[in-house]
Amino acid sequence: MPSLLSRTPLSVLDLAPVREGGTPTEAFRNTLDLARRAEQWGYRRYWLAEHHNINGIASAATSVLIGYVAGGTSTIRVGSGGVMLPNHAPLVIAEQFGTLEALYPGRIDLGLGRAPGGDMAASRALRRDLNDGDDFAALLAELRAFLAPPRPGQSVHAYPGEGSDLPIWLLGSSGYSAELAGLLGLPFAFAGHFQPDPMEAALALYRDSFKPSADLERPYAMACIPVVAADSDEHARLLATTAQRKFLNLIRNRPVPALPPSLDFDWSAAEQAAVASKLRAAVIGAPATIRPKLESLIATLQIQELMIVTDTFHHADRLHSYELVASLM
């Protein structure tokens, strides 16, 4: 019988990371290169995440990057992981993703979150009304209405977008979106790559609250986790220090571009614990080490798909990590 890992689709999350001494142009070139290789290696989808005011992350104009990646690939699904809906008018998102779906039919995913994707200063710059995403359900209903077939008396239409068969996912790092996705019968993805502790409970809540819909007959859940694979456990642990240093600087409120791997950097015991809590779900090591960990995670979480994000300083190391994980499929 095929292994659990070989029966579970794998996907990629990309934040278009900019490294120390690098540029967004380099980051975007690396994004397209990784997407093309991920397509060849058999990954199911390639998602890009909306973030703002975070030095070292270049995926702020998410729909633009999705078009860039979809235009440079052929078969892999491309989408948002996610678009932070309260930052945008639903009509704008319907038009943007309706355009993407028209350009690349059957290949676009619309993943939606309710967090700001940045700090409070960015939130104030993006939103006129800071309400902590309390209107997310209403915004989602408005967006879905724009993407649905036209209704009698409808005065505003999304051209293009109206009537598009565009898959919508809800994304979250808590139980709110998990329960909402279940009640609406939508697929759900949990952000375990930065908020792992509530992951198991949120996925259980999604399954428990799920109601069949025109979109899904049964729950379809995905978890996103950090993975760093290398030819040896020791080298993988070294490469993973780039992600540790990223979270350390975020905790210190001093985001910087990706730093080279190093085992020699200063941090307090409290900072080590804080970083460890953010990366608790991380799977790091050689293929023989990570295979049982990934299979155990899939079984424990009862997920139908696994999305991985890999932060390394050198692009070649990131490619090699995704290739090694793909070999386990």
ABEGO torsion letter per residue (X at the ends): XBBAAAABBBBBBBAGBBBBGBBAAAAAAAAAAAAAAAAAAGBABBBBBBBBGBBGBAAABAAAAAAAAAAABAABBBBBOBBBAAABBAAAAAAAAAAAAAABBGABBBBBBABAGBBAAAAAAABABBAGGAAAAAAAAAAAAAABBBBBGBABBBOBGBGBBBBBBBBBABAAAAAAAAAAGBBBBBBAAABAAAAAAAAAAAAAABBBBAABABBBBBBBBBBBBBABAAAAAAAAAAAAAAAAAAAAGBBBBBBBBBABBBBBAAAAAAAAAAAAABBBEBAAAAAAAAAAAAAAAGBABBBBBBBBABAAAAAAAAAAAAAAX
